[in-house]
């Protein structure tokens, strides 16, 4: 299974649920807005460290980002 797509969908869904723009998430996480955009579109291959940093910025568990349905 290609984990880029579910991870990207989960980042986007959680970001939107929290009312954050890509720019705001970029500022919170230390990644660029372009990276966030590419990730959400399933074009980026995030590392475990990247997913952990994004999850921390979103206030969720990193396992939620790799779960196919967005649940732990």
ZIVENUR-V554958 format. One record per pair of residues at least 6 apart in sequence whose C-alpha atoms are under 7 Angstrom apart, sorted by sequence separation. I is the first residue (numbers start at 0). GAP is how many residues later the second one is. D is the distance in whole Angstrom. If there is no record, write none. Layout:
# ZIVENUR-V554958
i:I gap:GAP d:D
i:I gap:GAP d:D
This chain:
# ZIVENUR-V554958
i:25 gap:6 d:5
i:37 gap:6 d:5
i:54 gap:6 d:6
i:63 gap:6 d:5
i:25 gap:7 d:5
i:54 gap:7 d:5
i:63 gap:7 d:5
i:63 gap:8 d:5
i:62 gap:9 d:6
i:22 gap:10 d:5
i:25 gap:10 d:7
i:51 gap:10 d:5
i:21 gap:11 d:6
i:50 gap:11 d:6
i:21 gap:14 d:6
i:28 gap:24 d:6
i:28 gap:25 d:6
i:11 gap:28 d:6
i:28 gap:28 d:5
i:10 gap:29 d:6
i:27 gap:29 d:6
i:7 gap:31 d:5
i:8 gap:31 d:6
i:7 gap:32 d:4
i:7 gap:33 d:6
i:7 gap:34 d:5
i:4 gap:37 d:4
i:3 gap:38 d:5
i:3 gap:40 d:7
i:3 gap:41 d:6
i:14 gap:43 d:7
i:10 gap:54 d:6
i:9 gap:55 d:5
i:6 gap:58 d:5
i:6 gap:59 d:5
i:5 gap:60 d:6
i:9 gap:60 d:6
i:5 gap:62 d:6
i:2 gap:63 d:7
